[in-house]
Amino acid sequence: MLLAYKKELKTMLILGSTSPRRKEILSFFKIPFHVLSPEFDELSIPYEGDPNKYVEKISLGKAEAVKKLGLGIPILTADTIVCFENEIFLKPENYIEAKKMLTFLCGKTHKVLTSVSLLNEEKHKSIITETNVTFHSLTENEIDLYLRSVPVLDKSGSYAIQGIGSLIVKKIDGCFYNVMGLPLNATFNLLQEFGYSVWDHLKNQS
């Protein structure tokens, strides 16, 4: 069965993520890819005070988990975190935690870090992208309304920038798609470095 699966995926890239946002962004490049969910426990990686090293370890850990399947196909993974002065804000466990996160971040500028990793049989590389995001000052009622309108339990920092996220985001400095979970420039550069001719794929689609 695994052999048949490998033949089916022979010319594809693996996206090691079930995030619909990452799937949507990667599809911009017109490169055929297949989605697999990495069996990787993110909580197994301790945070030791350096958000860049932390997010890179998780994105690489996801790629290594998919690599163990032995498909022999390049694997793209990513991980996104929110941080403020080296304090990290991951996915909230419940509504109460989500509200605490948003209340703390209101009126402040925080960083969104995404590590994009690409791995094949010979090498791996990660690129970390940083975007600064400033929230409006929100009332408690506005925070409650937002949290009731957006499913945030699968989102670092308890928010999404797209859609009605514009109601809470005052400004951003950097890549919008980084905040969504897959920065375009970092992904483009990794694909090019690993031999994916993005422009050729776009040409073939025209």
Stockholm file with secondary structure:
# STOCKHOLM 1.0

chainA/1-206         MLLAYKKELKTMLILGSTSPRRKEILSFFKIPFHVLSPEFDELSIPYEGDPNKYVEKISLGKAEAVKKLGLGIPILTADTIVCFENEIFLKPENYIEAKKMLTFLCGKTHKVLTSVSLLNEEKHKSIITETNVTFHSLTENEIDLYLRSVPVLDKSGSYAIQGIGSLIVKKIDGCFYNVMGLPLNATFNLLQEFGYSVWDHLKNQS
#=GR chainA/1-206 SS CHHHHHHHTTTCEEEECCCHHHHHHHGGGCCCEEEECCCCCGGGSCCCSCHHHHHHHHHHHHHHHHHTTCCCSCEEEEEEEEEETTEEECCCSSHHHHHHHHHHHTTSEEEEEEEEEEECSSCEEEEEEEEEEEECCCCHHHHHHHHHHSCCTTSGGGCCSSGGGGGTEEEEESCHHHHHTCCHHHHHHHHHHTTCCHHHHHHHHC
#=GC SS_cons         CHHHHHHHTTTCEEEECCCHHHHHHHGGGCCCEEEECCCCCGGGSCCCSCHHHHHHHHHHHHHHHHHTTCCCSCEEEEEEEEEETTEEECCCSSHHHHHHHHHHHTTSEEEEEEEEEEECSSCEEEEEEEEEEEECCCCHHHHHHHHHHSCCTTSGGGCCSSGGGGGTEEEEESCHHHHHTCCHHHHHHHHHHTTCCHHHHHHHHC
//
